[in-house]
């Protein structure tokens, strides 16, 4: 029997300050698999040690299925936040990450909360984002919790949804000054996403004493905030994650990186670097692209964004060819190692975003035809 049916009768009339007495017509909103009248049972089941994991999985797979938001997603957010505040809930950190997923689905190509907000263009996506923003005050209450993992999860959601309140900045400072590298990583990356450092915190320029997720986050913060003082080691640190499939796995112990693909976060950070690091970054990214499709896809996206900017609606191929040739020609050698991309029709989607031919041999022919 589905967990929702087993638990429906135990769904409480109130959950903290949130009224869930049945006045809301759950059957009139939908999730990925139909009417959402099974949602109350799943939320109630988060408090039952026997059913908690199953219910959390059902919620992930229905109200934010593969990053898609539905008419039921936004109404769920207040109940999920209340559940995260309830110590009777088995996996409060997992619930906070579900709130994160409701707000933004999968992260985009830029480590900036405004860019993430602007991706929420559909009515259900923007409604879910707005619902999470409306819960900032209660989410900030989690920053004082004794569970450091829960604090890290809450700080991640608050940063990604643009909360630059004094309480959040204080939590970021506490994180980067922590002895725990996981907290350091979350703190530095949260500051990057918000676009500001807390008062009294300087941009990191010496990465020698940093380790693990703390070093990774500090590298991203150095590129974002240190300007001409940003060291090339910051680029090297972020590019090291492209060396092998295993390279980024240890970083997911850091709460900020748990709901993310660390390689995507590294590529996003490398999409905009200080001028003195551009040549070094390009060389490192071309090396990473040359490792093949699996390891090279995120670096290819970073390389194109760094050199061509955000892809425009009209693409790049129709204009600016002279300016683009120095960027595109160096790609031909590294892309040789890709063979045929294991995608539909062997297309390289990162190229197509810029209006460029999506197959390596077509790109080579296009360059020969269009560029001197």
C-alpha positions in Angstrom: 0.0 0.0 0.0 1.4 3.5 -0.8 2.7 5.4 2.1 0.2 8.2 1.4 -2.7 5.9 2.0 -1.3 4.4 5.1 -0.6 7.8 6.7 -3.5 9.9 5.5 -5.5 9.4 8.7 -2.5 10.5 10.9 -2.0 13.8 9.1 -2.2 16.5 11.8 -4.8 19.3 11.7 -2.0 21.8 12.3 1.7 21.7 11.8 3.2 24.5 13.9 1.8 27.7 12.7 0.8 26.2 9.3 -2.8 25.2 8.9 -3.1 21.9 7.1 -6.6 21.1 8.4 -7.9 20.0 5.0 -9.1 23.5 3.9 -6.6 23.5 1.1 -7.9 21.5 -1.9 -4.9 19.3 -2.6 -6.9 17.3 -5.2 -7.2 20.5 -7.3 -3.4 20.9 -7.8 -1.1 18.4 -9.4 2.3 17.0 -9.2 4.2 14.8 -11.7 1.8 11.9 -11.4 -1.6 13.6 -11.1 -3.7 15.2 -8.3 -1.7 16.0 -5.2 -4.1 14.7 -2.6 -1.4 12.2 -1.5 0.9 15.0 -0.5 -0.5 15.5 3.1 0.2 11.8 3.9 3.8 12.1 2.7 4.5 15.2 4.7 3.0 13.6 7.8 5.1 10.5 7.2 8.3 12.5 7.5 7.9 12.2 11.3 7.6 8.4 11.2 10.9 6.5 11.4 9.4 3.6 9.4 8.1 5.7 6.5 10.2 8.9 6.6 12.7 7.9 3.9 10.0 6.6 1.6 7.8 9.7 2.1 10.7 12.1 1.4 11.5 10.1 -1.7 7.9 10.4 -2.9 7.9 14.1 -2.3 11.2 14.6 -4.3 9.9 12.5 -7.1 6.5 14.2 -7.4 6.5 17.9 -6.6 10.0 18.5 -8.1 10.4 15.6 -10.4 13.7 15.9 -12.3 13.7 19.6 -11.5 10.2 20.3 -12.9 7.8 22.3 -10.7 4.0 21.8 -10.7 1.0 23.6 -9.4 1.4 21.6 -6.1 5.0 22.6 -5.6 4.5 26.1 -4.2 1.7 25.1 -1.8 4.0 22.4 -0.3 6.8 24.8 0.6 5.4 26.2 3.9 4.7 22.7 5.2 8.2 21.5 4.2 9.8 24.4 6.0 7.7 23.7 9.1 8.8 20.0 8.9 12.4 21.1 8.7 11.9 23.1 11.9 10.4 20.0 13.7 12.9 17.9 15.5 10.6 14.9 15.2 11.3 14.8 11.5 13.9 12.1 10.6 15.9 13.9 7.9 15.5 17.6 8.3 18.5 18.3 6.1 16.9 16.3 3.3 13.7 18.3 3.7 15.7 21.6 3.4 17.3 20.4 0.2 13.9 19.6 -1.1 12.9 23.2 -0.4 16.0 24.2 -2.3 15.0 22.0 -5.2 11.5 23.4 -5.2 12.9 26.9 -5.5 15.4 26.4 -8.4 15.3 22.9 -9.8 18.8 22.3 -11.2 21.3 25.1 -11.0 22.2 27.1 -14.1 25.5 28.2 -15.6 26.3 31.1 -13.4 27.1 31.3 -9.6 24.7 34.2 -9.0 21.4 34.0 -7.3 19.9 36.6 -9.7 20.7 34.5 -12.7 19.1 31.6 -11.0 16.0 33.6 -10.2 15.7 34.7 -13.8 15.7 31.1 -15.0 12.4 30.6 -13.2 10.2 31.7 -16.1 7.3 29.3 -15.9 4.3 30.1 -13.6 4.9 27.1 -11.4 8.6 27.7 -11.3 8.3 31.3 -10.2 5.5 30.6 -7.8 7.7 28.0 -6.1 10.7 30.4 -6.0 8.5 33.1 -4.5 7.1 30.6 -1.9 10.6 29.8 -0.7 11.6 33.5 -0.5 8.4 34.1 1.6 9.8 31.6 4.0 13.2 33.3 4.5 12.5 34.3 8.1 11.6 30.8 9.2 14.6 29.3 7.3 16.9 31.7 9.0 15.7 30.2 12.3 17.5 27.0 11.3 20.9 28.8 11.2 21.0 28.7 15.1 20.4 24.9 15.1 23.0 22.6 16.8 23.0 20.3 13.7 25.8 21.7 11.5 24.6 19.8 8.5 21.1 21.4 8.8 22.7 24.8 9.2 24.7 24.3 6.0 21.7 23.2 4.1 19.7 26.2 5.3 22.5 28.6 4.4 22.7 27.1 1.0 19.0 27.7 0.3 19.0 31.2 1.7 22.1 32.2 -0.4 20.7 30.7 -3.6 17.4 32.6 -3.1 19.1 35.9 -2.4 18.8 36.4 1.3 21.7 38.8 2.2 20.3 39.6 5.6 22.6 40.3 8.6 21.8 36.9 10.0 22.8 35.1 6.8 26.1 37.1 6.4 26.9 36.4 10.1 26.3 32.7 9.4 28.6 32.9 6.3 31.4 34.4 8.4 31.0 31.7 11.0 31.2 29.1 8.3 34.4 30.4 6.6 36.1 30.8 10.0 35.1 27.3 11.1 37.7 24.6 11.4 35.5 22.2 9.4 36.3 22.3 5.7 32.7 21.4 4.8 31.5 24.5 6.5 34.2 26.6 5.0 33.2 25.4 1.5 29.6 26.2 2.1 30.4 29.6 3.5 32.7 30.7 0.7 30.3 29.4 -2.0 27.3 31.0 -0.4 29.2 34.3 -0.5 29.9 33.8 -4.2 26.3 33.1 -5.0 25.2 36.2 -3.0 27.8 38.3 -4.7 29.2 39.7 -1.4 31.5 38.9 1.5 30.4 39.4 5.1 31.8 42.5 6.8 35.2 41.8 8.2 36.0 38.9 5.8 38.6 39.5 3.1 38.8 37.7 -0.2 41.0 34.6 0.1 44.3 34.9 -1.8 46.4 32.3 -0.1 45.0 28.8 -0.6 48.0 26.9 0.9 46.3 26.3 4.3 43.0 25.3 2.8 41.9 21.7 2.3 39.2 19.8 0.5 35.9 21.5 0.2 37.2 24.6 2.0 40.0 25.0 -0.6 37.5 24.5 -3.4 35.1 27.1 -2.1 38.0 29.5 -1.3 39.2 29.2 -4.9 35.8 30.2 -6.2 35.7 33.1 -3.8 39.2 34.2 -4.8 38.2 34.4 -8.5 34.9 36.2 -7.6 36.3 38.8 -5.1 40.1 39.1 -5.2 40.4 40.9 -8.5 44.0 41.3 -9.6 45.2 39.5 -6.4 43.4 36.3 -7.4 46.1 33.6 -7.6 46.4 31.1 -10.6 46.2 28.4 -8.0 42.5 29.2 -7.7 42.0 28.2 -11.3 44.2 25.1 -10.9 42.1 24.0 -7.9 38.8 24.4 -9.7 40.1 22.7 -12.8 41.5 19.7 -10.8 37.9 18.5 -10.5 37.9 17.8 -14.2 40.8 15.4 -14.0 38.8 12.2 -13.4 35.3 11.0 -12.7 36.2 10.4 -9.0 37.8 13.8 -8.4 34.7 15.6 -7.2 33.0 12.9 -5.2 34.6 13.8 -1.9 33.4 17.4 -2.2 29.8 16.4 -1.9 30.3 16.0 1.9 30.0 19.8 1.8 26.4 20.8 2.2 26.5 23.5 -0.5 27.6 20.8 -3.0 25.3 18.0 -1.9 22.5 19.0 -4.3 24.8 20.0 -7.0 27.2 18.5 -9.5 30.6 19.8 -8.3 32.0 19.9 -11.8 29.2 22.3 -12.8 29.9 24.6 -9.9 33.6 24.7 -10.9 32.7 25.4 -14.5 30.3 28.2 -13.4 33.1 29.8 -11.3 35.5 29.7 -14.2 33.0 31.3 -16.6 34.1 34.8 -15.5 37.7 35.3 -14.2 39.9 38.4 -13.7 41.7 39.5 -16.9 45.1 38.4 -15.7 43.9 34.8 -15.2 42.1 34.5 -18.6 45.0 32.9 -20.6 45.8 30.5 -17.8 42.1 29.5 -17.4 41.8 29.0 -21.2 44.8 26.7 -21.2 43.5 24.7 -18.3 40.0 24.4 -19.8 41.3 23.2 -23.2 43.3 20.5 -21.4 40.2 19.4 -19.6 38.1 19.5 -22.8 40.7 17.2 -24.4 40.0 14.5 -21.9 36.8 13.5 -23.8 33.1 14.0 -23.7 32.4 12.8 -20.2 35.0 14.9 -18.5 35.1 17.7 -21.0 31.5 18.8 -21.3 31.4 21.2 -18.3 34.8 22.7 -19.2 33.6 23.3 -22.7 30.6 25.2 -21.4 32.9 27.3 -19.2 35.3 27.9 -22.1 32.6 29.2 -24.3 31.0 31.4 -21.6 34.4 32.8 -20.6 35.3 33.8 -24.1 31.9 34.4 -25.8 29.7 35.5 -22.9 26.2 34.3 -22.4 24.7 32.8 -25.5 22.3 35.2 -27.2 19.1 34.2 -28.8 20.6 34.7 -32.3 23.7 32.7 -31.4 27.2 33.6 -32.2 27.7 32.1 -35.7 25.9 34.9 -37.5 28.1 37.7 -36.2 31.5 38.5 -34.8 33.3 35.8 -36.7 36.6 37.6 -36.7 36.4 38.0 -33.0 35.4 34.4 -32.5 38.0 32.6 -34.5 40.8 32.9 -31.9 38.4 31.3 -29.4 37.0 28.5 -31.7 40.0 27.3 -33.5 41.8 26.0 -30.4 38.8 23.8 -29.7 39.4 21.6 -32.8 42.3 19.7 -31.3 40.8 18.9 -27.9 37.4 18.0 -29.5 39.2 15.3 -31.6 39.2 13.2 -28.4 35.4 13.3 -28.3 34.9 11.1 -31.3 31.1 11.1 -31.7 29.4 12.7 -28.7 27.0 10.1 -27.1 24.0 12.4 -27.5 21.1 12.5 -29.9 22.6 12.7 -33.5 26.0 13.1 -31.8 25.4 16.7 -31.3 27.4 18.9 -28.9 24.7 21.0 -27.3 27.2 23.5 -25.7 28.2 24.6 -29.2 24.6 24.7 -30.5 23.7 27.2 -27.7 25.9 29.7 -29.5 24.5 29.0 -33.0 27.5 26.9 -33.9 27.5 23.6 -35.7 26.9 20.9 -33.1 29.2 18.2 -34.5 33.0 18.4 -34.4 33.5 17.8 -38.1 30.8 20.3 -39.0 32.5 22.9 -36.7 35.8 22.3 -38.5 34.2 22.7 -41.9 32.4 25.8 -40.7 35.6 27.4 -39.5 37.3 26.7 -42.8 34.4 28.2 -44.7 33.8 31.2 -42.6 37.1 32.2 -41.1 40.3 33.2 -42.8 
